[in-house]
Amino acid sequence: MHKNLQNLERLCQKLQFRYGQDDELVMQVKHEIDSNVTRYSKNRHSENQGRYRERKEEFSMPPH
């Protein structure tokens, strides 16, 4: 996922240089970058929440 974001950012920079900041294609790429960043951060958050729950359950179990 990180590589995909890097590629989109690189593409966005090239398009901005070539067509300018207000070009429709540049705006689409920026929107795609924002949606990927949001999706990536939500996935990371849910992964971290799952790990926290697993560890919490491990420590809350009574010893045998």
Backbone as CSV, one residue per row, in Angstrom:
resi,resn,N_x,N_y,N_z,CA_x,CA_y,CA_z,C_x,C_y,C_z
1,MET,0.818,-1.191,0.000,0.000,0.000,0.000,0.867,1.262,0.000
2,HIS,1.957,1.227,0.762,2.836,2.385,0.845,3.446,2.702,-0.522
3,LYS,3.817,1.675,-1.252,4.411,1.861,-2.579,3.397,2.507,-3.530
4,ASN,2.144,2.097,-3.421,1.088,2.662,-4.250,0.934,4.159,-3.977
5,LEU,0.968,4.556,-2.713,0.864,5.976,-2.374,2.056,6.766,-2.910
6,GLN,3.234,6.184,-2.809,4.418,6.862,-3.347,4.302,7.073,-4.848
7,ASN,3.824,6.066,-5.545,3.667,6.178,-6.994,2.639,7.245,-7.359
8,LEU,1.533,7.292,-6.618,0.515,8.304,-6.887,1.047,9.708,-6.612
9,GLU,1.808,9.867,-5.549,2.373,11.182,-5.236,3.372,11.617,-6.299
10,ARG,4.176,10.692,-6.768,5.134,11.005,-7.829,4.403,11.402,-9.111
11,LEU,3.358,10.670,-9.445,2.551,10.994,-10.622,1.923,12.372,-10.484
12,CYS,1.417,12.662,-9.303,0.787,13.954,-9.050,1.786,15.096,-9.243
13,GLN,2.998,14.926,-8.753,4.028,15.956,-8.923,4.346,16.183,-10.395
14,LYS,4.456,15.103,-11.145,4.752,15.235,-12.574,3.619,15.943,-13.308
15,LEU,2.382,15.575,-12.968,1.234,16.198,-13.624,1.116,17.677,-13.258
16,GLN,1.389,18.009,-11.997,1.347,19.405,-11.576,2.385,20.229,-12.338
17,PHE,3.565,19.668,-12.487,4.621,20.372,-13.210,4.222,20.598,-14.664
18,ARG,3.611,19.580,-15.260,3.287,19.648,-16.675,2.029,20.475,-16.956
19,TYR,0.950,20.274,-16.146,-0.345,20.882,-16.471,-0.792,21.971,-15.499
20,GLY,-0.143,22.084,-14.351,-0.543,23.107,-13.389,-1.407,22.533,-12.276
21,GLN,-1.558,23.321,-11.246,-2.248,22.903,-10.021,-3.750,22.686,-10.223
22,ASP,-4.371,23.442,-11.119,-5.827,23.440,-11.249,-6.351,22.501,-12.331
23,ASP,-5.515,21.673,-12.895,-5.939,20.752,-13.942,-6.843,19.666,-13.354
24,GLU,-7.819,19.235,-14.142,-8.784,18.232,-13.684,-8.103,16.900,-13.355
25,LEU,-7.139,16.512,-14.150,-6.424,15.255,-13.923,-5.625,15.301,-12.616
26,VAL,-5.013,16.431,-12.343,-4.269,16.609,-11.095,-5.225,16.490,-9.909
27,MET,-6.392,17.095,-10.025,-7.384,17.032,-8.947,-7.853,15.596,-8.710
28,GLN,-8.026,14.819,-9.770,-8.435,13.421,-9.629,-7.365,12.604,-8.911
29,VAL,-6.118,12.815,-9.259,-5.025,12.087,-8.622,-4.939,12.469,-7.142
30,LYS,-5.097,13.748,-6.834,-5.080,14.182,-5.436,-6.219,13.543,-4.653
31,HIS,-7.369,13.458,-5.266,-8.520,12.818,-4.610,-8.222,11.336,-4.352
32,GLU,-7.616,10.683,-5.308,-7.250,9.275,-5.149,-6.223,9.102,-4.032
33,ILE,-5.274,9.994,-3.945,-4.284,9.944,-2.874,-4.969,10.098,-1.521
34,ASP,-5.859,11.074,-1.407,-6.567,11.296,-0.141,-7.401,10.088,0.263
35,SER,-8.094,9.477,-0.694,-8.923,8.318,-0.362,-8.056,7.128,0.041
36,ASN,-6.904,6.958,-0.605,-6.003,5.863,-0.228,-5.392,6.088,1.148
37,VAL,-5.036,7.333,1.457,-4.481,7.639,2.774,-5.528,7.355,3.849
38,THR,-6.760,7.755,3.604,-7.837,7.505,4.566,-8.065,6.012,4.744
39,ARG,-8.107,5.283,3.654,-8.321,3.840,3.716,-7.162,3.148,4.438
40,TYR,-5.950,3.578,4.152,-4.761,3.001,4.771,-4.754,3.257,6.282
41,SER,-5.100,4.469,6.678,-5.092,4.786,8.108,-6.200,4.048,8.845
42,LYS,-7.354,3.856,8.213,-8.436,3.085,8.846,-8.025,1.630,9.013
43,ASN,-7.374,1.063,8.001,-6.916,-0.325,8.096,-5.886,-0.477,9.197
44,ARG,-4.948,0.456,9.294,-3.931,0.402,10.343,-4.572,0.514,11.722
45,HIS,-5.570,1.378,11.835,-6.236,1.558,13.116,-6.959,0.283,13.533
46,SER,-7.643,-0.354,12.605,-8.366,-1.583,12.939,-7.401,-2.716,13.272
47,GLU,-6.256,-2.767,12.592,-5.247,-3.782,12.921,-4.717,-3.570,14.333
48,ASN,-4.451,-2.323,14.671,-3.937,-2.022,16.003,-4.979,-2.320,17.073
49,GLN,-6.233,-2.046,16.798,-7.294,-2.339,17.760,-7.394,-3.837,17.994
50,GLY,-7.243,-4.623,16.943,-7.293,-6.075,17.077,-6.158,-6.587,17.944
51,ARG,-4.969,-6.049,17.773,-3.826,-6.456,18.590,-4.038,-6.083,20.046
52,TYR,-4.611,-4.910,20.274,-4.856,-4.469,21.644,-5.843,-5.413,22.332
53,ARG,-6.888,-5.789,21.629,-7.882,-6.705,22.206,-7.266,-8.057,22.520
54,GLU,-6.438,-8.566,21.604,-5.798,-9.861,21.831,-4.910,-9.815,23.061
55,ARG,-4.111,-8.766,23.193,-3.219,-8.656,24.349,-4.017,-8.480,25.629
56,LYS,-5.084,-7.710,25.568,-5.914,-7.489,26.745,-6.518,-8.805,27.214
57,GLU,-6.969,-9.632,26.270,-7.558,-10.926,26.616,-6.481,-11.857,27.200
58,GLU,-5.269,-11.799,26.677,-4.195,-12.638,27.195,-3.922,-12.322,28.658
59,PHE,-3.894,-11.037,28.997,-3.571,-10.653,30.368,-4.747,-10.808,31.315
60,SER,-5.960,-10.830,30.773,-7.116,-10.942,31.654,-7.471,-12.390,31.970
61,MET,-6.871,-13.340,31.282,-7.153,-14.761,31.546,-6.495,-15.173,32.868
62,PRO,-7.209,-15.917,33.698,-6.630,-16.350,34.977,-5.548,-17.402,34.721
63,PRO,-4.513,-17.396,35.526,-3.436,-18.396,35.348,-3.939,-19.796,35.685
64,HIS,-3.402,-20.793,35.059,-3.836,-22.179,35.278,-3.125,-22.790,36.423
